[in-house]
Amino acid sequence: MYARKAPHSDILQAAGNLLAQKVTASYGNITTDFTTPDAEMLTRLTRDVWQFSAAKNYQQMRDLTLALKDENGKLREFAAYKEAAGNICSKYNETWLRTEYDSSVAASQNAARWVDFQKDVNVIPNLVYQTVGDDHVRMAHQALDGIIRPLKDIFWNTHYPPNGWKCRCEVIQSFTGASGITKDIDLPNVAIPPLFRTNLAQTGLIYPKNHPYYNGVPKAEIRKAIAWLPAENTYQTVHLSTDIPIDINIMHNQGELANNLNVINDLTIAWEKKLKRVKLLPDIHEKDAGLKEKFLPDGYKLRNKKKNPDSVIVFKDKTQWVADFKYITGKGGNLALHIQDAYQKADYAIIKLANSATKLTQNQIERTVTGKMSTLEELKGVVVFNHEGKMIFELYK
């Protein structure tokens, strides 16, 4: 569906933008700190919205294609098809979009609270389920009102709101002691729709992963649909310890995000006066390697199209570096291998020796970096930070 050019990407872009913007607004006006999970959570939520929108777009296009024929398999006349197509578009882009919009608000707000609850769990260990208390609350949700359970209790794996479409319930913290916790025998057996019997905040999702939109949609189609979007639509901007904006692509490798933000924090502090912004790039499958170039500086050619560089670092003098970050938790014996791997992806290697027990001496670090710089002709520079975030060596060509 998305080969060469993404058809109907304007529909995907409009719906995705609407929902993603509401996620950010509902999550809260935060200035994220790399030591908190806010940046990771917000990125996961935004990524989920775009994946959901791509799956929805796929289903809508499929329904429009099927509508070309009537119930008897005959090709519809244009007037009949126009009416059928209008009904399909109205269903997807008006009726259902309103519900999806409301759900993004509820899920984002509850995800933000979940992150805050984690920070305070040692001081405020329990959570209370509460409804809004009006006449529109579902009976099943009324039965949950006032239940108190520890944050780490499995109860919240299946009962943390939202617990249905347009659910307005929330959870608040409680100082209640052990005697006030709702006993197992008193927990009601309520009928929560299977789609919502999960903790979306815990998994970093806005919409349940078993939503019907995902049925029959190849993951590759979702991946390509998002990659085809204008680059500016797929970044979530946060700030660390400085005012330098960090643009996180929603398809950036989630397994590396926390460590990459850690390295970036050190980098932005060290180079606060000369950096303009840092972009964390998408992780794009090698089958879609042609899409990688639009996220890179004009004219930049990857050395290995199977690999993904971590970042584009933009300086105030308009210089741009394509860089790869390495967060080394071992004792440093594999420093040369990390530089070699970074070279396969980018022009610059930004390395943090995160282990305070590293056995590398300053002389060993300098020798290793110098050796790699001399043998890897296209490697333009290596920057090394210690576990305290101090830049201890840099070398450039």
Secondary structure, DSSP 4 states (H G I P E B T S, - for coil): --SSS-TTHHHHHHHHHHHHHHHHHHH------TTSSHHHHHHHHHHHHHHHHHHHHHHHHHHHHHTTB-TTSPBPPHHHHHHHHHHHHHIIIIIHHHHHHHHHHHHHHHHHHHHHHHHHTTTS-EEEEE---STTS-HHHHHHTT-EEETTSTHHHHHSSP-STT---EEEEE---GGGSPPGGG-------GGG-S-HHHHT-SS-TT-GGGTT--HHHHHHHHHHS-GGGGEEEEE-SSS-EEEEETTS-HHHHHHHHHHHHHHHHHTTTTEEEEEEPP---GGGGGGGGGGS-TT---S-TTS---EEEEETTS-EEEEEEEEE-S-STTHHHHHHHHHHH-SEEEEEE--TT----HHHHHHHHHHHHHH-TT--EEEEE-TTS-EEEEEE-
